[in-house]
Amino acid sequence: RRRLNPGQRAQCLPDMEIIMFKHILVPTDGSALSKDAVDKAIRLAKALDAKLTVFHATPEYKQAFESEGYIMPRIPALQQRFEEEAAAHANTILDEAKHAAAKAGVTCFSAVACGDVPYRLILAQADKSHCDVIVMASHGRRGLDALLLGSETQKVLTHSKIPVLVCR
């Protein structure tokens, strides 16, 4: 390998292509910080001529509310309404991101998964979509929840086998 001297620039052969990231996963919850990460991921995808997958994790319907101290009776109509509203919320968030990507000329896919462990859903989607980088917001839980449970971003950073770009 040849080392570069300070101030010297690397040169590529004219027919040589530098391949960086080809498929970016950007998880979003619709928050302002998350929307900013989506915008940055779109700009990165455009610059690299990469594909983008926007992803939203929806919570599972719960009958038990441990923090509240009670269990709700199983009411199928209530569960159906919860699932419909969660799907509508996810579609709104993902449609907004897909529209912004299309406007920028970036190929964009969307995905939704349901579960109560978002970082695992994010990593599973990155694997399923064959993404080679994850771009996500730096935020997560705050206060005691963050101390006890940790942020989803931190968990993705800890467990990901692919690079993670954290946006502030």
Buried (B, 14 or more C-beta within 10 A) or exposed (E): EEEEEEEEEEEEEEEEEEEEBBBBBBBBBBEEBBBBBBBBBBEBBBEBEBBBBBBBBBEEBEEEEEEEEEEEEEEEEEBEEBBEEBBEBBBEBBEBBBEBBEEBEBEBBBBBBBEEEBBBBBBBBBEEBEBBBBBBBEBBBEEEEEEEEBBBBBBBBEEBEBEBBBBE
